[in-house]
Amino acid sequence: MGVTAEGGTVFSSETCGLDIIGADYEREVQPGELVIASSDGIETYQLAEGTNKLDMFEMVYFARHDSQLYGQSVNEVRRAFGRQLAREHGPLRDNTDNTVVVPVPDTSIPAAEGYGAELGLPVEQLIIKNRYIGRAFMSVEDGERQDHPRLKHNLVRSAIKGKDLVVIDDSIVRLNTIPVITQLAKAAGARSVSVLISSPPIRFPDFYGIDTPSQDELAAANLTVEEIKNEIECDYLGFLSLRGMVEATGVPDDNFNLSCFTGEYPINIGRRKREIVEPVSMQYAD
């Protein structure tokens, strides 16, 4: 919720929407709160006792870098994910002079910057994104999803040859994008390709906001980390731990919905509970 220069009250799902129109951020609407804006002013009613349970995937992927969540800069939180990732996975090569950190644009850029800064490694945006193509995990047809990464990404081949790449992405959902990027990097002459993910493995469907796929489509629900590495054909694969991710936000874990990582839902999901099965592994979920 924000206030315009003229004194009007405006609402936005993200604080960056307030910035665009020059409104000042005032506060978040609380869970269970009704806010009525009229010519007579603002009225607020707490209709029910609410509990903050922000979906962590907003911090990981959905929210824009220039927004704030829980008073925290999303950009800075994602950089903190990268710094924590560096503490848990790095350096990955003895000869760091040959290492280049490469983000998968756009949401992974702050995490890659944080990772590179923590280890003193250069960060270069060598993956070029086709901005006219939407999100791969939301594509409906299987064939469309499989073709999507090749259409969406290209690499700066001349800067990759002979380098040890540390490719950083925010998450792995269906395992469509990262294998293609790894193949392209190796075809361009990369000496090695390591993949780091700035969130834990996604093993459970997320029923809030924009739905993630059913559990049988989630790579980490059906494959171990080692098996995912083999599917990607990368030299190293590492994820951010659940504890490390939460600590990096600077917000207590009970303020988040972590269900896509843990399978623990903040409310009863009813008949959908029958769809949930035990994943083959829970590595990084501690």
C-alpha angles and dihedrals in degrees: 000000000000145000126235125221088257091056097256123141119236134181130212135174088226130030091233087071088063092051092054093060095037096251122148117239110242108172146312121272105247126234110273092014124130115204119192118193117193141146086276092060134254126331122186129192127184099218096176139006104265135199124210110239107160112186105249089217087074088065092043102044124333102065122074119251091243095057131093125226121187086355091300124121107245089213092055093045090054090049087052088052087056094048091050090047088056091053091051098039119026159163092359099186133045091223100059090168087077095047123105124185111220123190123209100232137278117357094032096057097091092047091051090049091051092048093049093046092050093053100031093244127145117253117210128178097226096151111083117206125214100227094199094071124077133222116314098214090057095054110117104209121065092222091051091051092050094050093040100082093052090052094043102049139045130171135229091241098186092060095048104055112113095001130126103233126205103196113198123199130171098233147343116233115157097356095244105123109038097054090054093048090049091050092049092048093051091046087053090057104262110168091217138355120209120183124209124183119206094215135045121269113288105233104156134053118256111225096185128086109343108009118240115213127285114278095257088063095051110101096209093051091060105029134051118238089257091052091050088051089053091049091051091044091218127146095237135009126193136166132203111256119246092239092048092050094051093045090051091060093060088224126110114260093238088068091066138073102226096171098125088059101035108023090233108128122201092224135028107279092199117202091003088072089075088064094060119096132177110272119236090247139012097197113154091018095106 
